Amino acid sequence: MQRVAIAGAGATGLAHAELLASIDAAELVAICDIGVVAAEECANRYGARAFSRAKEMIEEAEFDVLDICTPTSTHIELIKAAAAARKNVIVEAPMARTSVEAQEAIRLCSEAKITLFPVQSRRWSPEYKKLHDLVASGAVGEPVIARLSHETTHPSGWDDWYADYRRSGGVVLGQLIHDFDWLRWCFGKARKVNARGLYDRGIHFVDHALVTLRFDNGVIAHVEGSWAKPCNSECSVEVAGNSGLLSFDSSSSAPLRFELRTVENSGCSEIVSESLLATSPLSGALEHIIGCLEEGRVPDVRPEDGYEAVRIGEAALRSITTGQPVVLT
């Protein structure tokens, strides 16, 4: 049984608490938030202890795993505290606000011999996993280009921290971090980043970014993210190769679509649409890490994956700010 303490009783922390309560091998034992009323309400619901400060919770509560669901800029200090206490760490993406902080987190957890698990939940989304598996199987032949889009409303949080882009990283780190990780999962190392967006424009509660990535294997990916949609959320993916096209559109009743050549060098194609059962990517990610901790397995998402996603996001923000492409070495 993995005893879990959650830092943060906002929307993300409450979602984690609900899902952890449904996992047989997990027990929520503590939750903290500076809004102590929110912490107490959550703690009472699941029979846990409530705290107003993370330091106090880490010192007093008996737990095995710290689940970090606080604003991005606070992640590194909580990871430091968890490493000092020899507690395993689950941390919402992005793992840290900067790549330097992400590297420090990896070093501290490695030295403490604890597991550091960044929640890159795209990997447990049924549609995105299916697309990854199809690409890996060679369904479209040699991949050439990918297009991803994720548009939603501007998120809200305590103290409007999402709107303070120096703290949150805006839509690039706050949202596209998951797309960057998925692209790396599919295509390997990103080499060059070129981006444009509203990150440094000072427009309150609106952000939008266009990011182009070039990978070592030659694939070019165009990623668009928006925190400007009035309501709802939509995402889409296209992966084109020399043998066909894979696409996903969340607004479609049969969102997953394959267009594959059936005769070499002909324009004929087989078109197949597929609807996958909706499951929670976050639920899959949390079940995976709890299972890994119980069984002593290495998680599928490594700390280095979280670091590389942050590094791409950081490069995109630098490109937006300077107007110049950034080469990743």
C-alpha positions in Angstrom: 0.0 0.0 0.0 1.4 3.4 -1.0 0.5 6.2 1.4 0.2 9.4 -0.5 0.3 13.0 0.6 -0.9 15.7 -1.8 0.5 19.2 -2.0 -2.2 21.5 -3.4 -6.0 21.3 -3.0 -6.9 23.2 -6.1 -8.6 21.6 -9.1 -5.6 19.5 -10.0 -5.0 18.3 -6.4 -8.7 17.4 -6.0 -8.6 15.5 -9.3 -5.6 13.5 -8.1 -7.3 12.9 -4.7 -10.4 11.4 -6.4 -8.5 9.1 -8.7 -6.0 8.0 -6.0 -9.0 7.1 -3.8 -10.1 4.7 -6.5 -6.8 2.8 -6.7 -6.7 -0.2 -4.4 -2.9 0.1 -3.7 -3.0 3.8 -2.8 -4.2 5.5 0.3 -4.6 9.3 0.6 -3.3 10.1 4.1 -2.7 13.9 4.0 -3.3 17.0 1.9 -2.0 20.5 2.3 -3.0 23.9 0.9 -2.6 27.5 2.1 -6.3 27.6 1.6 -6.8 25.4 4.6 -10.6 25.2 4.1 -10.1 23.5 0.7 -7.6 21.1 2.3 -9.9 20.3 5.2 -12.8 19.6 2.8 -10.8 17.2 0.8 -9.2 15.5 3.8 -12.6 15.0 5.4 -13.9 13.4 2.2 -11.2 10.8 2.1 -10.3 10.3 5.8 -7.0 12.1 5.5 -5.2 14.8 7.6 -5.3 18.4 6.5 -2.4 20.9 6.7 -1.9 24.5 5.7 1.8 24.2 5.0 3.8 21.6 3.0 6.7 21.7 5.4 4.5 20.8 8.3 2.8 18.0 6.3 6.2 16.5 5.3 7.5 16.6 8.8 4.4 15.3 10.6 2.5 13.0 8.3 3.4 9.4 7.7 3.5 8.8 4.0 5.5 7.2 1.2 4.8 9.5 -1.8 4.5 13.2 -2.2 2.1 14.1 -5.0 2.8 17.7 -6.1 -0.2 19.6 -7.6 0.9 23.2 -6.9 1.8 26.1 -9.2 4.8 25.3 -11.5 7.2 27.7 -9.9 6.9 25.9 -6.5 7.7 22.4 -7.8 11.5 22.5 -7.2 11.3 23.5 -3.5 8.7 20.7 -2.8 10.9 18.2 -4.7 13.9 19.3 -2.5 11.9 18.8 0.6 10.7 15.4 -0.5 14.2 14.3 -1.4 15.5 15.4 2.0 12.7 13.3 3.6 13.4 10.3 1.3 9.9 10.3 -0.1 9.0 9.3 -3.7 7.6 12.1 -5.8 4.8 12.4 -8.3 4.8 15.9 -9.9 2.4 17.4 -12.4 3.9 18.5 -15.7 5.9 20.6 -16.2 8.3 19.0 -13.7 9.9 22.4 -13.1 9.7 26.0 -14.3 13.2 25.8 -15.9 15.5 23.2 -17.3 18.1 24.1 -14.6 15.5 23.3 -11.9 14.5 20.1 -13.6 18.1 19.0 -13.7 18.5 19.8 -10.0 15.3 17.8 -9.2 16.7 14.8 -11.1 20.0 15.0 -9.2 18.4 15.4 -5.8 16.1 12.4 -6.3 18.8 10.3 -7.7 21.1 11.0 -4.7 18.2 10.3 -2.3 17.4 7.0 -4.3 13.8 7.9 -4.6 11.5 7.7 -7.6 10.6 11.0 -9.5 7.6 10.6 -11.7 6.6 13.5 -14.0 2.9 13.2 -15.0 3.1 13.4 -18.7 -0.4 12.1 -19.1 -0.6 12.2 -23.0 1.0 8.8 -22.9 -2.1 7.3 -21.3 -4.7 9.0 -23.5 -6.2 6.2 -25.6 -6.1 8.2 -28.9 -2.6 9.5 -28.4 -1.3 6.0 -27.4 -2.9 4.4 -30.4 -1.4 7.0 -32.7 2.0 6.4 -31.1 1.7 2.7 -31.5 0.7 3.1 -35.2 3.6 5.4 -35.9 6.0 2.9 -34.2 4.6 0.0 -36.2 5.3 1.8 -39.5 1.6 2.2 -40.4 2.4 5.4 -42.3 5.8 4.3 -43.4 8.5 6.9 -42.7 7.0 9.8 -40.8 7.6 13.2 -42.4 5.5 15.8 -40.7 3.2 16.1 -37.7 0.6 18.8 -36.8 -0.8 19.1 -33.3 -3.3 21.6 -31.9 -4.8 22.1 -28.5 -7.1 25.0 -27.9 -9.0 25.7 -24.6 -10.1 28.4 -22.3 -7.6 30.2 -20.1 -7.2 28.1 -16.9 -7.8 29.6 -13.5 -6.0 29.0 -10.3 -5.1 30.3 -6.9 -3.9 33.9 -7.1 -4.4 33.8 -10.9 -1.0 32.2 -11.1 -1.6 30.8 -14.6 -1.9 34.4 -15.8 1.5 35.2 -14.4 3.4 33.7 -17.3 6.8 34.2 -15.6 5.5 31.7 -13.0 3.5 29.4 -15.2 5.3 29.6 -18.6 1.9 30.3 -20.2 0.4 28.0 -22.7 3.8 26.7 -23.8 4.7 25.2 -20.5 1.3 25.0 -19.0 -0.3 23.0 -21.8 2.0 22.2 -24.8 4.4 20.5 -22.4 2.3 17.3 -22.9 2.5 17.6 -26.7 6.3 18.1 -26.6 6.6 14.9 -24.6 4.3 12.9 -26.9 6.3 14.1 -29.9 9.6 13.0 -28.3 8.0 9.6 -27.5 7.1 9.2 -31.2 10.1 10.8 -32.9 13.0 10.9 -30.5 15.3 13.9 -30.0 14.3 17.4 -30.9 17.1 19.4 -32.5 15.7 22.8 -33.4 12.8 25.0 -32.0 11.3 28.0 -33.6 8.2 29.7 -32.0 6.0 32.7 -32.1 3.4 33.7 -29.6 1.9 36.1 -27.1 4.1 35.1 -24.1 5.8 38.4 -23.7 3.0 40.7 -25.0 1.4 41.5 -21.6 -2.1 40.5 -22.6 -4.0 39.4 -19.6 -5.8 36.0 -19.6 -5.0 35.3 -23.3 -2.1 33.3 -24.6 -1.4 31.6 -28.0 1.7 29.9 -29.4 2.9 28.3 -32.6 5.9 26.1 -32.2 7.9 24.3 -34.9 10.2 21.5 -34.0 12.7 19.7 -36.1 13.8 16.3 -34.9 17.1 14.4 -35.5 15.3 11.9 -37.8 14.1 14.7 -40.1 10.5 14.9 -38.9 9.1 18.4 -38.6 6.3 19.1 -36.2 4.0 22.1 -36.0 2.4 22.6 -32.6 -0.3 25.1 -31.8 -1.6 25.9 -28.4 -4.2 28.4 -27.3 -5.6 29.8 -24.0 -8.0 32.1 -25.9 -11.0 29.8 -26.7 -14.2 31.2 -25.1 -15.4 27.7 -23.9 -14.7 24.0 -24.3 -11.5 22.4 -25.4 -10.4 20.9 -28.7 -7.4 19.0 -29.8 -6.2 17.4 -33.0 -3.3 15.5 -34.4 -2.1 14.6 -37.9 1.0 12.5 -38.7 1.9 12.2 -42.4 4.3 9.6 -43.7 5.3 8.3 -47.1 2.6 5.6 -46.8 -0.3 7.4 -45.4 -1.9 9.8 -42.9 -3.1 9.3 -39.3 -5.4 11.9 -37.8 -7.3 12.6 -34.6 -9.9 15.2 -34.0 -11.5 15.4 -30.5 -14.6 17.1 -31.9 -15.5 14.1 -34.2 -17.8 11.3 -33.2 -15.2 8.8 -34.6 -12.1 10.9 -33.8 -9.3 8.5 -34.9 -8.8 8.2 -38.7 -6.3 6.3 -40.8 -5.8 7.0 -44.5 -3.3 4.4 -45.7 -2.1 3.6 -49.2 -3.2 0.1 -50.4 -1.4 0.0 -53.7 2.2 1.2 -54.0 2.6 4.4 -56.0 -1.2 4.8 -56.4 -3.5 7.4 -55.1 -5.8 4.8 -53.7 -6.2 4.6 -49.9 -8.0 2.7 -47.2 -9.9 5.1 -44.9 -10.8 3.7 -41.5 -12.4 5.6 -38.6 -12.3 4.4 -35.1 -13.8 5.6 -31.8 -12.0 4.6 -28.6 -13.6 4.4 -25.2 -13.0 7.5 -23.2 -10.7 6.9 -20.3 -8.9 9.3 -18.1 -5.2 9.8 -19.0 -4.5 11.0 -15.5 -6.1 7.9 -14.0 -3.9 5.7 -16.2 -0.8 7.7 -15.2 -1.5 7.5 -11.5 -2.4 3.8 -11.6 0.9 3.2 -13.5 3.1 4.9 -11.0 1.4 3.4 -8.0 1.8 -0.1 -9.6 5.5 0.6 -10.3 6.1 1.7 -6.7 4.3 -1.4 -5.3 6.2 -3.8 -7.6 9.6 -2.1 -7.7 9.3 -1.5 -11.5 10.9 1.4 -13.3 8.1 3.8 -14.6 7.6 4.2 -18.3 8.1 8.0 -18.0 11.5 8.8 -16.6 12.6 12.0 -14.9 14.7 12.7 -18.0 11.6 12.7 -20.1 10.2 15.5 -17.9 13.4 17.4 -18.2 13.5 17.2 -22.0 9.9 18.4 -22.3 10.8 21.4 -20.1 13.9 22.0 -22.2 11.8 22.2 -25.4 9.3 24.4 -23.7 12.0 26.7 -22.4 13.6 26.9 -25.9 10.2 27.8 -27.4 9.7 30.6 -24.9 13.2 31.9 -25.7 12.4 31.8 -29.4 9.2 33.7 -28.8 11.0 36.3 -26.8 14.0 36.8 -29.1 12.3 36.1 -32.5 15.1 33.6 -33.3 15.2 29.8 -33.5 16.9 27.9 -30.8 19.2 24.9 -31.4 19.1 22.1 -28.7 22.5 20.5 -28.2 
